[in-house]
Amino acid sequence: MSYHEPIFAMSLDPAVLLDSQGVVTRVNDTWQPTFGHSADELVGQTLMGLLPRRRPNTSVAGSATSPPTASPGAAYPAPRRKR
């Protein structure tokens, strides 16, 4: 048993162990109630294959695949200084 085993097993947060190729090797018991996938379903799968696909950003002008043109902070104006 490795030194991190008790922490991994007792964590209240979902935890997953991946190999160097991104393939799931273990998940803790919190994973299934949180995400609905059992350990048997996950082990051997790539983590990226389990993530939901991104929905197209339809709020951006142009096509659904157009990248945003404004910087991330552009939606928030700079605060005004009091005089």
FILUM-575694 format. One record per atom (N, C-alpha, C): residue in three letters; z, x, y. Coordinates in steps of 0.2 Angstrom, whole numbers, padded with zeros to 4 digits, always signed. Layout:
<sites>
ALAZXY...
</sites>
This chain:
<sites>
MET+0000+0004-0006MET+0000+0000+0000MET+0000+0004+0006SER-0004+0003+0011SER-0005+0007+0017SER+0001+0005+0022TYR+0002+0009+0027TYR+0007+0007+0032TYR+0005+0001+0036HIS-0001-0001+0037HIS-0003-0006+0041HIS-0003-0013+0037GLU-0002-0013+0030GLU-0003-0019+0026GLU+0002-0024+0028PRO+0009-0023+0029PRO+0013-0028+0031PRO+0011-0031+0038ILE+0009-0027+0043ILE+0007-0030+0049ILE+0001-0035+0048PHE-0004-0032+0045PHE-0010-0036+0043PHE-0008-0043+0040ALA-0004-0043+0035ALA-0003-0048+0031ALA+0002-0053+0035MET+0006-0051+0039MET+0011-0056+0042MET+0008-0058+0049SER+0003-0055+0051SER+0000-0057+0058SER-0001-0065+0059LEU+0001-0067+0064LEU+0000-0075+0066LEU-0007-0075+0069ASP-0010-0070+0070ASP-0017-0070+0073ASP-0022-0069+0067PRO-0028-0072+0067PRO-0033-0070+0062PRO-0035-0062+0063ALA-0035-0059+0057ALA-0037-0052+0057ALA-0042-0051+0052VAL-0047-0046+0053VAL-0052-0045+0048VAL-0053-0037+0048LEU-0054-0035+0042LEU-0055-0027+0041LEU-0063-0027+0039LEU-0066-0022+0043LEU-0073-0021+0042LEU-0074-0014+0039ASP-0080-0013+0035ASP-0081-0006+0033ASP-0086-0003+0039SER-0088+0003+0038SER-0092+0006+0043SER-0099+0003+0045GLN-0101-0002+0040GLN-0107-0005+0041GLN-0106-0012+0044GLY-0100-0014+0046GLY-0099-0020+0049GLY-0098-0026+0044VAL-0097-0024+0037VAL-0096-0029+0032VAL-0089-0030+0031VAL-0087-0037+0030VAL-0080-0039+0030VAL-0078-0037+0023THR-0072-0033+0023THR-0069-0031+0017THR-0062-0035+0015ARG-0059-0037+0021ARG-0053-0041+0020ARG-0052-0046+0026VAL-0049-0051+0025VAL-0046-0055+0030VAL-0039-0057+0029ASN-0035-0059+0034ASN-0028-0061+0032ASN-0028-0068+0031ASP-0022-0071+0029ASP-0021-0078+0028ASP-0022-0082+0034THR-0021-0080+0040THR-0022-0084+0046THR-0029-0086+0047TRP-0034-0082+0044TRP-0041-0083+0046TRP-0044-0090+0044GLN-0042-0092+0038GLN-0045-0098+0035GLN-0043-0104+0039PRO-0036-0105+0041PRO-0034-0111+0045PRO-0037-0111+0052THR-0038-0105+0054THR-0041-0105+0061THR-0049-0106+0061PHE-0052-0103+0057PHE-0060-0103+0057PHE-0063-0107+0052GLY-0059-0109+0047GLY-0062-0113+0041GLY-0065-0110+0036HIS-0066-0103+0036HIS-0069-0099+0031HIS-0064-0096+0026SER-0065-0097+0020SER-0060-0093+0015SER-0062-0086+0015ALA-0057-0082+0012ALA-0058-0075+0011ALA-0064-0074+0006ASP-0064-0078+0001ASP-0070-0077-0004ASP-0077-0078+0000GLU-0077-0083+0005GLU-0083-0084+0008GLU-0085-0078+0013LEU-0080-0074+0015LEU-0081-0069+0021LEU-0082-0062+0018VAL-0079-0061+0013VAL-0079-0054+0010VAL-0086-0052+0008GLY-0089-0047+0010GLY-0096-0045+0008GLY-0101-0047+0014GLN-0099-0051+0018GLN-0104-0054+0024GLN-0103-0049+0030THR-0108-0049+0034THR-0107-0045+0040THR-0104-0050+0045LEU-0100-0047+0049LEU-0096-0051+0054LEU-0101-0054+0059MET-0106-0051+0061MET-0111-0053+0066MET-0115-0059+0063GLY-0115-0059+0056GLY-0119-0065+0053GLY-0114-0071+0053LEU-0108-0071+0054LEU-0103-0076+0054LEU-0102-0079+0061LEU-0104-0076+0066LEU-0103-0078+0073LEU-0108-0083+0074PRO-0107-0088+0078PRO-0112-0093+0080PRO-0117-0090+0085ARG-0123-0093+0084ARG-0128-0090+0089ARG-0127-0093+0096ARG-0129-0088+0100ARG-0128-0090+0107ARG-0133-0096+0109ARG-0130-0101+0113ARG-0135-0106+0115ARG-0139-0103+0121PRO-0145-0105+0122PRO-0148-0103+0128PRO-0145-0105+0134ASN-0145-0101+0139ASN-0142-0103+0146ASN-0147-0107+0150THR-0146-0113+0150THR-0151-0118+0153THR-0149-0119+0160SER-0144-0116+0163SER-0142-0117+0170SER-0146-0112+0174VAL-0149-0107+0171VAL-0153-0102+0175VAL-0160-0105+0177ALA-0162-0104+0183ALA-0169-0106+0184ALA-0174-0103+0180GLY-0179-0106+0178GLY-0184-0103+0174GLY-0183-0105+0167SER-0186-0101+0163SER-0185-0103+0155SER-0178-0102+0153ALA-0177-0105+0147ALA-0170-0105+0144ALA-0168-0098+0142THR-0173-0093+0142THR-0171-0086+0140THR-0171-0082+0146SER-0172-0084+0152SER-0172-0080+0158SER-0165-0077+0159PRO-0165-0070+0160PRO-0158-0067+0162PRO-0156-0070+0169PRO-0149-0070+0170PRO-0147-0072+0176PRO-0149-0067+0181THR-0151-0069+0187THR-0153-0064+0193THR-0147-0062+0197ALA-0142-0066+0198ALA-0137-0064+0202ALA-0131-0060+0199SER-0128-0056+0203SER-0122-0053+0200SER-0117-0057+0197PRO-0112-0055+0193PRO-0107-0060+0190PRO-0103-0063+0195GLY-0101-0059+0200GLY-0096-0061+0206GLY-0100-0065+0211ALA-0106-0066+0211ALA-0110-0069+0216ALA-0108-0076+0217ALA-0105-0079+0212ALA-0103-0086+0213ALA-0097-0087+0217TYR-0093-0082+0218TYR-0087-0082+0222TYR-0088-0078+0229PRO-0088-0082+0235PRO-0089-0078+0241PRO-0083-0074+0242ALA-0084-0069+0246ALA-0079-0064+0248ALA-0074-0067+0252PRO-0067-0066+0251PRO-0062-0069+0255PRO-0063-0067+0262ARG-0061-0072+0267ARG-0061-0070+0274ARG-0055-0068+0276ARG-0055-0063+0281ARG-0049-0060+0284ARG-0047-0065+0290LYS-0040-0065+0290LYS-0038-0069+0296LYS-0038-0065+0302ARG-0039-0068+0308ARG-0040-0065+0314ARG-0033-0065+0318
</sites>
